[in-house]
Amino acid sequence: MSQSTSRSPIDVESLVENFNYRRVGKYALVVLFLGFFLVPLETGIMTALKTNSAIARSLPFAPPAGEGFTLTNLEYAFSQLTNSFVNSLLMAVPATLLNVLLASMAAYGLTMVSWRGQIAVFALFLVGVFVPYQAVLVPLSQFWNNMFPLAQMLEPLFAAIPFLQGGHSRLVPLTITHVAYGIPICTVLFRSYYKSLPNSLVEAAKIDGASITKIYRRIVLPLSLPMFGVVFIYQFTQIYNEFLFSFTLITGSNHPAAPVTLILPAIGSSTEGIDFGIRMSAAFLAALPTIILYVAFAEQFAKGLRTESG
């Protein structure tokens, strides 16, 4: 006795009707953007791991094979960037911390404390956001070199510190410059965040007799941690990658206080041409501190962005 298996015919028309073209378009767009951003990154990594001959005879995005693979580029780039890493961190970390703390206090005073002239002062902060770097380079150089030579005053002190040289004193005016230039934009970011906080907590603390300083320390500061993550990442990245102020006050890549941004353009250059493997290795190594910072503060960064957008 034969058994026949009955199969229902495939309803092609219903499949076409249920096909979500919008979802497919979204995924295709995501894949397109991933390729747009990741292919150059993959190409840079492959270039950093290749010898000069392998770079010349292979496609840029092709992985190194056999004798074309090398770690010498990374070793050489790291040896060239070691001192500049320290200089950049000595400048960027204190400048960012001061920026974030002072901007938070300024935004608190401009948002949750009522006083005469508040709008005019906030307008000055807004003006400071839009002052271009190029407009202040000459006055900046004149001020720190002629009017108030702070680096020269501090040079004997830095010469007496182990592992530092007298020339590292130039990092002090550079750090102060970044603090002064970064406070306006950081204040605006904090102010927009404080505007979204419930005012009932502050009013209740005032009724209980809490002072302005105590309200900031006990209520506003703990609630500001997500925004601290956002502003810290933003400002550290800006200061760490900045070039014009460093070039104006440090003056060259041969200076002992030269940060990464001054050293990086000279790495891999020679009379024979540009060594793209060494230069690409140096570029990836120079980006490591900001990448580590993004990973470390990723949760706070996401919370701060969600709160501000909400």
Disulfide bonds with the S-S distance in Angstrom:
none
